[in-house]
Amino acid sequence: MTDVSLIVPIYNVEKYLVSSVKSMLGQTHTNIEIILVDDGSTDSCGKICDSFAEKDSRIKVIHKKNGGVASARNAGMDIACGKYIYFCDPDDIISPSLVQDNFRLMEKYKAEVCVFGYNFLRDEGGRLVNEASFSPPKTVCLDYKGFWDNFPQERQAETTIWCRMFLRELLVKNNIRAKDVVVGEDTLFVYDVYESRFNRIVYNSNIYYSYIRRQGGAMTVYKEGRLEITYILAERLKEVVESCDYVKGRYEDLVYRSYVYSASGSFRYLTALSPLKMYNTVKEYMGRPNVKEGFSRLDLKDVKGGRRRVRMFLLKHRLFGFYTAFSYFYVFVKKIKRILKRG
């Protein structure tokens, strides 16, 4: 039996694909399969995938009509044979021991989920700058109740899918599939896992994944519908937390903070719109009951960073005109800084 299936959704990333796949082939644990899902790429990704498959029998290639990252992941899951499943993005890099170390931990503790550390890098014209890192504070295995007892710590993982490994049987048994949404596929998938009532989850304090934020990527551009899915994600978290009797309302404030921070995080993309449209969009969104409740509970003393605190102050006090002006001013300042840096 194959130990781990690595599933890679691929669309028009020819510039980065080779180095990413090589990092997967360089795993010290060799009993793996790598499922490359060419999601209707119009560049040379399909040929690159086939070339790798010709040289290494562990690679399987699916060529399909473009349907988005969720459909590509689901296609990979449909043919996966591994005991465990790991999802990797095609333009990022994984360390050689990612599979080995986390596979061994899951086997040792008979865990259905494993969470490990990652670096969050920004690509500045080919130079990678480390923006942030996440790592569980210690390597530990928890049962389902222990998971909920440590839920605020779990939330620090930002519900990313590529810093987690899953028991395939858990996903199949609970019919956990990737959802086709504008953004937030990872988050919805992880929330479904939260709700699956798994027996054990293991945390690995080491870092294995390098996520590279590139200009024009899904994380850096405005997409129609992004704000609405942001609200849906917060609603889904509320639903999942409330479905667990063991929690008994302990994380009500945390849930409402999700409405606050997901809103403020998505609002920054609205500068791609006209100022008037941004103002009206923010005002409408801030009128939703759960969002209003979240901001009413927000203590500005807990907000880190001067710029973020200003944004939160303006939103909390419903100064939407000032918030819009501040947002465009900050975009202008960033542009000036880039120009001066180049000059």
SEKOLDO-136736 format. One record per residue: residue number from 0; residue in one letter; x, y, z of N, C-alpha, C in turn. Coordinates in steps of 0.02 Angstrom, whole numbers, always signed. Layout:
BEGIN
> NUM/a/X/Y/Z/X/Y/Z/X/Y/Z $
...
//
This chain:
BEGIN
> 0/m/+42/-60/+0/+0/+0/+0/+44/+63/+0 $
> 1/t/+24/+112/-38/+59/+176/-39/+47/+212/+27 $
> 2/d/+99/+240/+55/+91/+274/+119/+57/+341/+113 $
> 3/v/+81/+384/+67/+55/+452/+62/+43/+471/-11 $
> 4/s/-15/+499/-24/-30/+527/-90/-23/+603/-87 $
> 5/l/+20/+630/-128/+27/+703/-134/-14/+726/-193 $
> 6/i/-62/+769/-182/-107/+792/-234/-92/+865/-251 $
> 7/v/-80/+879/-315/-57/+945/-336/-103/+972/-391 $
> 8/p/-145/+1022/-376/-186/+1054/-428/-144/+1103/-468 $
> 9/i/-146/+1099/-534/-99/+1137/-575/-136/+1177/-628 $
> 10/y/-122/+1242/-631/-150/+1283/-685/-102/+1341/-701 $
> 11/n/-72/+1337/-759/-30/+1392/-786/+23/+1418/-737 $
> 12/v/+64/+1371/-714/+119/+1390/-668/+185/+1361/-694 $
> 13/e/+194/+1362/-760/+252/+1330/-790/+318/+1358/-762 $
> 14/k/+318/+1420/-741/+379/+1452/-717/+403/+1421/-651 $
> 15/y/+357/+1394/-612/+374/+1369/-545/+366/+1294/-537 $
> 16/l/+333/+1261/-585/+312/+1192/-576/+371/+1144/-568 $
> 17/v/+423/+1152/-607/+479/+1105/-605/+511/+1102/-536 $
> 18/s/+526/+1161/-508/+559/+1162/-442/+513/+1135/-388 $
> 19/s/+448/+1147/-396/+400/+1122/-346/+396/+1045/-348 $
> 20/v/+390/+1017/-408/+385/+944/-414/+451/+911/-392 $
> 21/k/+506/+942/-408/+571/+914/-387/+576/+910/-311 $
> 22/s/+547/+959/-276/+548/+957/-203/+506/+899/-176 $
> 23/m/+455/+880/-214/+414/+822/-195/+450/+757/-210 $
> 24/l/+483/+754/-267/+521/+694/-285/+581/+684/-239 $
> 25/g/+604/+737/-208/+662/+733/-164/+645/+712/-93 $
> 26/q/+585/+687/-81/+565/+666/-14/+607/+606/+9 $
> 27/t/+628/+608/+72/+666/+553/+100/+624/+491/+111 $
> 28/h/+558/+499/+117/+512/+443/+120/+488/+429/+49 $
> 29/t/+504/+371/+22/+494/+359/-50/+430/+322/-68 $
> 30/n/+397/+292/-18/+335/+255/-34/+277/+304/-39 $
> 31/i/+279/+343/-93/+229/+395/-104/+205/+393/-177 $
> 32/e/+149/+425/-189/+128/+439/-257/+115/+514/-262 $
> 33/i/+132/+541/-319/+122/+613/-331/+72/+620/-388 $
> 34/i/+14/+647/-372/-40/+653/-421/-42/+725/-446 $
> 35/l/-18/+735/-508/-17/+801/-539/-80/+810/-579 $
> 36/v/-122/+857/-559/-186/+868/-593/-180/+931/-636 $
> 37/d/-172/+920/-701/-169/+975/-749/-240/+999/-762 $
> 38/d/-258/+1055/-732/-327/+1080/-735/-338/+1125/-796 $
> 39/g/-326/+1096/-855/-338/+1133/-917/-288/+1189/-929 $
> 40/s/-226/+1180/-908/-175/+1231/-918/-166/+1247/-992 $
> 41/t/-156/+1312/-1007/-145/+1333/-1076/-71/+1346/-1091 $
> 42/d/-29/+1338/-1040/+43/+1345/-1051/+74/+1275/-1056 $
> 43/s/+135/+1267/-1039/+169/+1202/-1049/+164/+1156/-988 $
> 44/c/+121/+1172/-940/+116/+1131/-879/+100/+1058/-895 $
> 45/g/+53/+1047/-942/+34/+978/-959/+93/+937/-983 $
> 46/k/+135/+966/-1025/+194/+932/-1051/+245/+919/-996 $
> 47/i/+252/+968/-952/+299/+960/-897/+277/+901/-852 $
> 48/c/+213/+897/-839/+186/+842/-798/+200/+775/-831 $
> 49/d/+186/+770/-896/+197/+707/-933/+271/+688/-933 $
> 50/s/+314/+738/-939/+386/+725/-939/+409/+695/-873 $
> 51/f/+383/+721/-818/+400/+694/-752/+374/+622/-745 $
> 52/a/+313/+610/-770/+283/+544/-763/+322/+491/-802 $
> 53/e/+351/+511/-859/+391/+464/-899/+454/+442/-862 $
> 54/k/+478/+485/-817/+542/+471/-783/+533/+439/-714 $
> 55/d/+473/+444/-685/+463/+418/-617/+394/+387/-612 $
> 56/s/+392/+323/-597/+328/+286/-595/+284/+306/-537 $
> 57/r/+310/+344/-490/+269/+365/-433/+224/+424/-452 $
> 58/i/+234/+452/-510/+195/+509/-531/+136/+487/-575 $
> 59/k/+76/+511/-557/+16/+501/-597/-6/+569/-622 $
> 60/v/-29/+572/-683/-51/+635/-713/-123/+631/-734 $
> 61/i/-161/+681/-716/-230/+688/-739/-233/+752/-781 $
> 62/h/-258/+745/-843/-271/+804/-884/-347/+813/-887 $
> 63/k/-371/+871/-866/-442/+883/-864/-459/+953/-888 $
> 64/k/-522/+962/-904/-547/+1028/-922/-542/+1074/-861 $
> 65/n/-526/+1137/-873/-520/+1184/-817/-584/+1189/-776 $
> 66/g/-576/+1178/-711/-634/+1181/-667/-619/+1213/-600 $
> 67/g/-556/+1235/-592/-538/+1267/-529/-502/+1220/-482 $
> 68/v/-471/+1250/-431/-428/+1211/-386/-467/+1158/-348 $
> 69/a/-531/+1172/-331/-570/+1122/-294/-583/+1060/-336 $
> 70/s/-603/+1070/-398/-616/+1012/-441/-552/+973/-455 $
> 71/a/-495/+1008/-458/-431/+974/-470/-413/+932/-408 $
> 72/r/-421/+960/-350/-406/+921/-289/-452/+860/-283 $
> 73/n/-516/+870/-299/-563/+814/-295/-545/+759/-345 $
> 74/a/-524/+780/-405/-503/+731/-455/-444/+690/-430 $
> 75/g/-398/+723/-396/-341/+688/-368/-362/+640/-313 $
> 76/m/-408/+662/-270/-432/+619/-216/-467/+557/-243 $
> 77/d/-500/+564/-300/-537/+508/-329/-492/+449/-348 $
> 78/i/-429/+463/-365/-385/+408/-385/-329/+394/-335 $
> 79/a/-329/+432/-280/-276/+424/-230/-279/+355/-197 $
> 80/c/-220/+326/-187/-215/+260/-157/-180/+261/-89 $
> 81/g/-153/+318/-70/-114/+322/-9/-156/+316/+54 $
> 82/k/-125/+292/+108/-158/+290/+172/-172/+360/+197 $
> 83/y/-126/+406/+181/-134/+476/+200/-133/+520/+138 $
> 84/i/-165/+577/+143/-168/+624/+87/-137/+691/+108 $
> 85/y/-97/+718/+63/-67/+783/+74/-77/+826/+11 $
> 86/f/-101/+886/+20/-113/+933/-36/-56/+983/-39 $
> 87/c/-28/+992/-98/+27/+1039/-107/+11/+1085/-166 $
> 88/d/+27/+1149/-159/+18/+1195/-215/+77/+1189/-264 $
> 89/p/+66/+1202/-328/+117/+1188/-379/+170/+1242/-388 $
> 90/d/+167/+1295/-348/+217/+1347/-354/+253/+1359/-287 $
> 91/d/+247/+1310/-242/+280/+1315/-177/+331/+1259/-170 $
> 92/i/+367/+1261/-114/+422/+1213/-103/+412/+1178/-36 $
> 93/i/+425/+1112/-35/+420/+1075/+27/+489/+1046/+45 $
> 94/s/+502/+1039/+109/+567/+1014/+132/+571/+938/+120 $
> 95/p/+631/+911/+114/+639/+840/+98/+609/+791/+149 $
> 96/s/+603/+812/+211/+579/+767/+263/+506/+777/+282 $
> 97/l/+469/+818/+243/+399/+832/+259/+359/+767/+266 $
> 98/v/+361/+725/+215/+321/+664/+216/+346/+617/+270 $
> 99/q/+410/+606/+273/+438/+557/+320/+420/+574/+392 $
> 100/d/+434/+635/+413/+424/+654/+483/+350/+652/+503 $
> 101/n/+307/+678/+460/+237/+683/+478/+200/+617/+470 $
> 102/f/+222/+576/+422/+195/+508/+415/+211/+468/+478 $
> 103/r/+273/+472/+501/+293/+435/+561/+255/+457/+623 $
> 104/l/+243/+522/+629/+205/+546/+686/+133/+520/+684 $
> 105/m/+102/+522/+626/+33/+498/+620/+29/+423/+634 $
> 106/e/+78/+385/+612/+80/+314/+625/+91/+301/+700 $
> 107/k/+136/+338/+730/+153/+329/+801/+92/+340/+845 $
> 108/y/+55/+394/+831/+0/+413/+874/-69/+391/+848 $
> 109/k/-68/+357/+790/-131/+337/+758/-178/+397/+750 $
> 110/a/-149/+451/+725/-185/+514/+716/-217/+518/+647 $
> 111/e/-273/+552/+643/-307/+561/+579/-289/+627/+545 $
> 112/v/-261/+673/+585/-241/+739/+559/-173/+756/+588 $
> 113/c/-130/+787/+548/-65/+811/+571/-58/+884/+549 $
> 114/v/-36/+927/+594/-25/+998/+579/+49/+1014/+591 $
> 115/f/+81/+1047/+543/+152/+1064/+551/+165/+1136/+530 $
> 116/g/+227/+1158/+534/+243/+1227/+523/+258/+1246/+451 $
> 117/y/+255/+1311/+438/+270/+1336/+371/+298/+1406/+374 $
> 118/n/+332/+1425/+320/+355/+1494/+310/+310/+1527/+258 $
> 119/f/+296/+1591/+269/+255/+1630/+223/+301/+1680/+189 $
> 120/l/+317/+1668/+126/+367/+1708/+90/+334/+1753/+38 $
> 121/r/+365/+1810/+25/+343/+1856/-27/+395/+1859/-82 $
> 122/d/+373/+1852/-144/+419/+1854/-201/+426/+1926/-224 $
> 123/e/+485/+1953/-215/+499/+2022/-237/+548/+2019/-296 $
> 124/g/+520/+2007/-354/+561/+2004/-415/+613/+1949/-413 $
> 125/g/+594/+1892/-387/+640/+1835/-384/+676/+1829/-317 $
> 126/r/+671/+1880/-276/+701/+1877/-209/+647/+1861/-159 $
> 127/l/+656/+1807/-121/+605/+1785/-73/+618/+1817/-5 $
> 128/v/+566/+1850/+21/+570/+1883/+86/+522/+1848/+134 $
> 129/n/+547/+1829/+192/+506/+1794/+241/+461/+1844/+277 $
> 130/e/+395/+1838/+265/+348/+1884/+296/+326/+1859/+365 $
> 131/a/+318/+1794/+371/+294/+1766/+435/+305/+1691/+436 $
> 132/s/+300/+1662/+494/+305/+1590/+502/+252/+1567/+551 $
> 133/f/+228/+1506/+541/+184/+1475/+590/+215/+1409/+610 $
> 134/s/+213/+1395/+674/+236/+1330/+698/+201/+1314/+763 $
> 135/p/+171/+1255/+770/+143/+1236/+835/+197/+1243/+889 $
> 136/p/+180/+1266/+949/+231/+1278/+1000/+268/+1216/+1023 $
> 137/k/+237/+1158/+1016/+271/+1096/+1034/+239/+1038/+996 $
> 138/t/+276/+983/+992/+251/+923/+960/+210/+884/+1011 $
> 139/v/+146/+876/+996/+101/+844/+1044/+42/+813/+1008 $
> 140/c/+15/+759/+1036/-45/+727/+1008/-103/+741/+1055 $
> 141/l/-161/+760/+1027/-220/+775/+1066/-279/+733/+1042 $
> 142/d/-324/+716/+1088/-386/+685/+1067/-434/+740/+1046 $
> 143/y/-496/+721/+1029/-542/+771/+1002/-559/+825/+1053 $
> 144/k/-566/+806/+1117/-580/+856/+1168/-519/+900/+1179 $
> 145/g/-461/+870/+1177/-400/+909/+1184/-392/+959/+1127 $
> 146/f/-412/+939/+1068/-411/+985/+1010/-453/+1046/+1024 $
> 147/w/-513/+1037/+1050/-557/+1094/+1064/-531/+1135/+1123 $
> 148/d/-500/+1102/+1171/-470/+1140/+1227/-416/+1187/+1202 $
> 149/n/-382/+1167/+1148/-327/+1207/+1120/-347/+1242/+1056 $
> 150/f/-412/+1252/+1047/-437/+1278/+983/-408/+1347/+965 $
> 151/p/-400/+1393/+1012/-370/+1458/+993/-301/+1449/+962 $
> 152/q/-262/+1402/+987/-196/+1388/+958/-204/+1360/+887 $
> 153/e/-251/+1316/+877/-263/+1286/+811/-280/+1339/+760 $
> 154/r/-316/+1390/+781/-337/+1443/+736/-277/+1482/+708 $
> 155/q/-221/+1479/+743/-161/+1514/+720/-136/+1486/+653 $
> 156/a/-156/+1425/+637/-133/+1394/+575/-167/+1424/+513 $
> 157/e/-214/+1471/+525/-247/+1507/+471/-283/+1460/+423 $
> 158/t/-302/+1402/+448/-341/+1352/+410/-312/+1338/+341 $
> 159/t/-247/+1339/+335/-216/+1321/+272/-214/+1245/+265 $
> 160/i/-223/+1221/+204/-227/+1150/+192/-159/+1118/+185 $
> 161/w/-109/+1158/+162/-44/+1129/+146/+2/+1124/+207 $
> 162/c/-21/+1142/+267/+18/+1127/+327/-17/+1072/+367 $
> 163/r/-55/+1030/+332/-91/+975/+363/-87/+912/+320 $
> 164/m/-85/+856/+353/-90/+791/+319/-151/+755/+348 $
> 165/f/-187/+720/+306/-251/+689/+327/-251/+614/+314 $
> 166/l/-284/+577/+359/-298/+507/+346/-351/+503/+292 $
> 167/r/-337/+468/+238/-385/+465/+182/-452/+436/+204 $
> 168/e/-450/+386/+248/-511/+355/+271/-557/+405/+306 $
> 169/l/-528/+453/+343/-568/+505/+376/-605/+547/+325 $
> 170/l/-571/+565/+271/-602/+607/+219/-657/+569/+182 $
> 171/v/-643/+505/+166/-692/+465/+130/-753/+451/+173 $
> 172/k/-741/+431/+235/-796/+413/+281/-844/+472/+293 $
> 173/n/-816/+533/+296/-856/+592/+309/-874/+631/+246 $
> 174/n/-857/+602/+188/-872/+634/+123/-847/+706/+121 $
> 175/i/-786/+715/+145/-755/+782/+145/-723/+794/+77 $
> 176/r/-749/+844/+42/-726/+862/-25/-709/+936/-29 $
> 177/a/-668/+954/-76/-653/+1025/-87/-714/+1059/-116 $
> 178/k/-728/+1120/-91/-786/+1159/-114/-765/+1209/-167 $
> 179/d/-807/+1216/-218/-792/+1262/-273/-815/+1332/-255 $
> 180/v/-769/+1372/-228/-784/+1441/-209/-730/+1487/-237 $
> 181/v/-744/+1553/-237/-697/+1601/-266/-630/+1600/-229 $
> 182/v/-633/+1603/-164/-575/+1595/-120/-599/+1557/-59 $
> 183/g/-552/+1531/-19/-572/+1499/+43/-583/+1424/+39 $
> 184/e/-559/+1393/-16/-568/+1320/-22/-535/+1284/+37 $
> 185/d/-474/+1306/+54/-438/+1274/+109/-477/+1278/+174 $
> 186/t/-503/+1337/+188/-537/+1349/+252/-599/+1305/+259 $
> 187/l/-640/+1302/+206/-700/+1260/+209/-683/+1187/+218 $
> 188/f/-630/+1165/+184/-607/+1095/+190/-587/+1080/+263 $
> 189/v/-547/+1125/+292/-524/+1114/+361/-582/+1118/+410 $
> 190/y/-629/+1163/+399/-688/+1166/+443/-727/+1101/+441 $
> 191/d/-733/+1070/+382/-767/+1005/+377/-730/+952/+417 $
> 192/v/-663/+956/+417/-623/+910/+457/-635/+923/+531 $
> 193/y/-638/+986/+552/-653/+1003/+622/-717/+968/+644 $
> 194/e/-766/+967/+600/-833/+942/+617/-837/+866/+614 $
> 195/s/-786/+833/+588/-789/+761/+575/-782/+719/+638 $
> 196/r/-766/+750/+694/-757/+714/+758/-705/+660/+753 $
> 197/f/-646/+679/+728/-589/+633/+725/-568/+614/+796 $
> 198/n/-529/+561/+801/-507/+538/+867/-445/+573/+892 $
> 199/r/-395/+582/+847/-331/+611/+869/-303/+658/+816 $
> 200/i/-270/+711/+840/-234/+757/+796/-165/+767/+826 $
> 201/v/-114/+766/+784/-46/+775/+808/-17/+840/+780 $
> 202/y/+18/+877/+823/+50/+939/+803/+125/+929/+802 $
> 203/n/+156/+952/+748/+228/+947/+739/+257/+1018/+739 $
> 204/s/+302/+1032/+785/+327/+1100/+794/+377/+1122/+741 $
> 205/n/+397/+1078/+697/+447/+1095/+645/+414/+1124/+583 $
> 206/i/+454/+1161/+544/+431/+1194/+482/+452/+1154/+421 $
> 207/y/+404/+1141/+375/+418/+1099/+317/+397/+1130/+250 $
> 208/y/+357/+1182/+253/+326/+1208/+191/+344/+1281/+182 $
> 209/s/+359/+1300/+120/+371/+1370/+103/+317/+1393/+55 $
> 210/y/+269/+1431/+82/+217/+1461/+40/+243/+1526/+12 $
> 211/i/+239/+1532/-54/+267/+1591/-87/+211/+1633/-117 $
> 212/r/+203/+1693/-88/+151/+1739/-114/+179/+1775/-174 $
> 213/r/+146/+1767/-231/+170/+1798/-293/+120/+1850/-317 $
> 214/q/+144/+1903/-348/+101/+1955/-375/+54/+1924/-426 $
> 215/g/-12/+1938/-418/-60/+1910/-464/-89/+1844/-441 $
> 216/g/-64/+1818/-385/-91/+1756/-359/-158/+1767/-326 $
> 217/a/-192/+1712/-307/-259/+1717/-278/-261/+1759/-215 $
> 218/m/-204/+1762/-179/-202/+1799/-116/-190/+1873/-126 $
> 219/t/-173/+1894/-187/-151/+1963/-196/-195/+2004/-243 $
> 220/v/-250/+1976/-267/-292/+2013/-314/-365/+2014/-290 $
> 221/y/-401/+2065/-314/-472/+2070/-299/-511/+2022/-344 $
> 222/k/-556/+1985/-314/-599/+1940/-352/-671/+1954/-333 $
> 223/e/-714/+1958/-383/-785/+1968/-371/-811/+1910/-329 $
> 224/g/-845/+1925/-275/-871/+1873/-232/-827/+1857/-172 $
> 225/r/-767/+1886/-171/-721/+1872/-115/-752/+1892/-48 $
> 226/l/-784/+1949/-46/-812/+1974/+17/-869/+1929/+41 $
> 227/e/-909/+1906/-5/-966/+1864/+14/-943/+1797/+41 $
> 228/i/-892/+1768/+10/-867/+1704/+35/-833/+1715/+103 $
> 229/t/-805/+1773/+114/-776/+1790/+180/-829/+1784/+234 $
> 230/y/-888/+1809/+220/-943/+1805/+268/-966/+1733/+277 $
> 231/i/-969/+1696/+222/-989/+1626/+226/-941/+1585/+269 $
> 232/l/-876/+1600/+262/-826/+1565/+302/-835/+1579/+377 $
> 233/a/-848/+1642/+394/-860/+1658/+465/-923/+1624/+490 $
> 234/e/-975/+1622/+449/-1037/+1588/+467/-1025/+1514/+477 $
> 235/r/-983/+1485/+434/-969/+1413/+439/-930/+1397/+503 $
> 236/l/-883/+1440/+522/-847/+1430/+584/-895/+1432/+643 $
> 237/k/-940/+1479/+643/-990/+1485/+697/-1031/+1421/+701 $
> 238/e/-1050/+1395/+644/-1091/+1334/+640/-1052/+1274/+668 $
> 239/v/-989/+1268/+649/-948/+1211/+671/-937/+1214/+746 $
> 240/v/-919/+1273/+772/-906/+1279/+844/-969/+1264/+884 $
> 241/e/-1026/+1290/+861/-1088/+1279/+896/-1113/+1207/+893 $
> 242/s/-1088/+1169/+843/-1110/+1100/+835/-1076/+1053/+886 $
> 243/c/-1024/+1077/+919/-987/+1037/+967/-1012/+1050/+1038 $
> 244/d/-1048/+1001/+1066/-1076/+1009/+1134/-1022/+1021/+1186 $
> 245/y/-963/+992/+1174/-909/+997/+1223/-885/+1069/+1232 $
> 246/v/-891/+1110/+1180/-866/+1179/+1183/-908/+1222/+1231 $
> 247/k/-974/+1214/+1230/-1020/+1248/+1276/-1010/+1324/+1278 $
> 248/g/-1005/+1355/+1220/-1002/+1427/+1215/-937/+1459/+1236 $
> 249/r/-884/+1419/+1246/-821/+1447/+1269/-788/+1494/+1219 $
> 250/y/-802/+1483/+1154/-766/+1520/+1102/-810/+1570/+1065 $
> 251/e/-859/+1596/+1099/-904/+1644/+1067/-867/+1706/+1043 $
> 252/d/-823/+1733/+1087/-785/+1792/+1068/-738/+1778/+1009 $
> 253/l/-708/+1719/+1010/-663/+1700/+955/-701/+1697/+889 $
> 254/v/-761/+1669/+891/-802/+1664/+830/-819/+1734/+804 $
> 255/y/-838/+1778/+848/-855/+1846/+826/-794/+1884/+801 $
> 256/r/-735/+1869/+829/-674/+1899/+803/-661/+1877/+731 $
> 257/s/-685/+1818/+714/-677/+1793/+646/-715/+1838/+597 $
> 258/y/-773/+1862/+616/-810/+1909/+573/-771/+1973/+565 $
> 259/v/-738/+1995/+618/-702/+2058/+617/-640/+2054/+573 $
> 260/y/-597/+2005/+587/-533/+2002/+552/-540/+1978/+480 $
> 261/s/-589/+1935/+466/-599/+1914/+397/-626/+1972/+356 $
> 262/a/-668/+2013/+386/-695/+2072/+351/-639/+2122/+336 $
> 263/s/-601/+2140/+387/-549/+2190/+378/-496/+2165/+329 $
> 264/g/-482/+2100/+330/-433/+2072/+283/-456/+2076/+212 $
> 265/s/-521/+2065/+201/-548/+2068/+132/-559/+2139/+108 $
> 266/f/-574/+2185/+154/-586/+2254/+134/-527/+2285/+97 $
> 267/r/-466/+2263/+114/-407/+2294/+84/-403/+2281/+8 $
> 268/y/-437/+2229/-15/-438/+2216/-87/-486/+2262/-125 $
> 269/l/-530/+2296/-88/-581/+2337/-119/-554/+2400/-150 $
> 270/t/-490/+2416/-138/-461/+2475/-169/-454/+2466/-245 $
> 271/a/-467/+2405/-269/-469/+2393/-342/-532/+2423/-372 $
> 272/l/-581/+2441/-329/-644/+2471/-352/-639/+2547/-349 $
> 273/s/-691/+2581/-371/-693/+2654/-364/-705/+2670/-290 $
> 274/p/-684/+2729/-268/-694/+2748/-198/-768/+2744/-176 $
> 275/l/-813/+2766/-220/-884/+2765/-202/-909/+2693/-194 $
> 276/k/-888/+2650/-239/-911/+2580/-235/-881/+2547/-173 $
> 277/m/-818/+2563/-158/-788/+2535/-98/-826/+2558/-36 $
> 278/y/-840/+2622/-32/-877/+2649/+25/-944/+2614/+34 $
> 279/n/-982/+2608/-19/-1048/+2576/-16/-1043/+2502/+2 $
> 280/t/-991/+2468/-24/-983/+2397/-9/-966/+2386/+64 $
> 281/v/-920/+2427/+90/-901/+2421/+160/-961/+2437/+205 $
> 282/k/-998/+2489/+190/-1055/+2509/+230/-1108/+2454/+232 $
> 283/e/-1122/+2424/+174/-1172/+2371/+172/-1150/+2310/+212 $
> 284/y/-1087/+2292/+204/-1062/+2232/+238/-1061/+2243/+314 $
> 285/m/-1043/+2302/+335/-1039/+2317/+407/-1107/+2322/+440 $
> 286/g/-1160/+2321/+399/-1227/+2323/+427/-1254/+2255/+445 $
> 287/r/-1218/+2201/+429/-1241/+2134/+445/-1235/+2121/+520 $
> 288/p/-1287/+2092/+549/-1291/+2085/+623/-1229/+2052/+655 $
> 289/n/-1205/+1997/+628/-1148/+1963/+660/-1084/+2004/+653 $
> 290/v/-1078/+2042/+599/-1019/+2085/+590/-1023/+2143/+640 $
> 291/k/-1081/+2172/+647/-1090/+2227/+696/-1075/+2202/+767 $
> 292/e/-1099/+2142/+782/-1086/+2114/+849/-1012/+2103/+860 $
> 293/g/-979/+2078/+808/-907/+2067/+814/-868/+2130/+828 $
> 294/f/-884/+2184/+792/-848/+2247/+803/-867/+2279/+869 $
> 295/s/-928/+2268/+893/-948/+2295/+958/-909/+2262/+1014 $
> 296/r/-889/+2199/+1004/-851/+2163/+1055/-776/+2177/+1050 $
> 297/l/-754/+2206/+996/-683/+2216/+984/-652/+2266/+1032 $
> 298/d/-599/+2245/+1066/-560/+2290/+1108/-499/+2311/+1068 $
> 299/l/-496/+2375/+1051/-442/+2401/+1009/-373/+2391/+1040 $
> 300/k/-370/+2382/+1105/-306/+2370/+1139/-275/+2304/+1117 $
> 301/d/-318/+2258/+1094/-295/+2192/+1073/-271/+2190/+1000 $
> 302/v/-281/+2245/+964/-263/+2248/+893/-189/+2267/+887 $
> 303/k/-151/+2224/+854/-79/+2236/+847/-65/+2276/+783 $
> 304/g/-17/+2321/+787/+3/+2361/+729/-35/+2426/+725 $
> 305/g/+2/+2481/+719/-29/+2546/+717/-78/+2556/+660 $
> 306/r/-58/+2535/+599/-101/+2544/+541/-166/+2504/+547 $
> 307/r/-158/+2442/+571/-217/+2399/+579/-263/+2428/+633 $
> 308/r/-233/+2455/+686/-274/+2484/+739/-315/+2543/+714 $
> 309/v/-284/+2584/+670/-321/+2640/+641/-380/+2614/+600 $
> 310/r/-367/+2564/+558/-421/+2536/+517/-478/+2510/+560 $
> 311/m/-460/+2473/+612/-511/+2444/+656/-550/+2498/+693 $
> 312/f/-515/+2551/+714/-549/+2607/+748/-601/+2638/+702 $
> 313/l/-582/+2650/+640/-628/+2682/+593/-688/+2637/+579 $
> 314/l/-676/+2572/+573/-731/+2525/+560/-776/+2518/+622 $
> 315/k/-745/+2511/+680/-783/+2502/+742/-830/+2562/+754 $
> 316/h/-805/+2621/+738/-845/+2682/+749/-884/+2703/+686 $
> 317/r/-884/+2658/+637/-925/+2665/+577/-910/+2729/+538 $
> 318/l/-846/+2745/+536/-823/+2804/+498/-800/+2779/+429 $
> 319/f/-848/+2758/+389/-832/+2724/+327/-800/+2769/+275 $
> 320/g/-818/+2833/+275/-787/+2879/+228/-712/+2888/+244 $
> 321/f/-697/+2897/+308/-628/+2903/+328/-589/+2838/+315 $
> 322/y/-624/+2782/+326/-591/+2717/+314/-573/+2710/+240 $
> 323/t/-619/+2729/+196/-606/+2725/+124/-548/+2770/+105 $
> 324/a/-549/+2832/+130/-495/+2879/+114/-428/+2854/+139 $
> 325/f/-427/+2827/+199/-365/+2801/+229/-338/+2743/+187 $
> 326/s/-383/+2700/+163/-362/+2642/+123/-329/+2664/+58 $
> 327/y/-359/+2712/+23/-330/+2736/-40/-265/+2774/-28 $
> 328/f/-263/+2811/+27/-202/+2846/+44/-144/+2798/+55 $
> 329/y/-158/+2743/+89/-105/+2694/+102/-82/+2661/+37 $
> 330/v/-128/+2648/-9/-108/+2620/-74/-63/+2669/-111 $
> 331/f/-80/+2734/-107/-39/+2786/-139/+31/+2787/-109 $
> 332/v/+35/+2783/-43/+100/+2784/-9/+142/+2724/-30 $
> 333/k/+111/+2666/-35/+148/+2606/-56/+176/+2614/-127 $
> 334/k/+137/+2645/-171/+161/+2656/-240/+221/+2703/-241 $
> 335/i/+217/+2755/-201/+272/+2803/-197/+335/+2768/-171 $
> 336/k/+327/+2727/-121/+385/+2691/-92/+417/+2646/-144 $
> 337/r/+375/+2612/-185/+402/+2568/-237/+440/+2608/-288 $
> 338/i/+414/+2666/-308/+447/+2708/-358/+515/+2732/-331 $
> 339/l/+515/+2755/-268/+577/+2778/-238/+629/+2722/-231 $
> 340/k/+604/+2662/-217/+648/+2604/-209/+681/+2587/-276 $
> 341/r/+643/+2591/-330/+670/+2576/-396/+720/+2629/-417 $
> 342/g/+704/+2692/-399/+747/+2747/-420/+811/+2750/-380 $
//
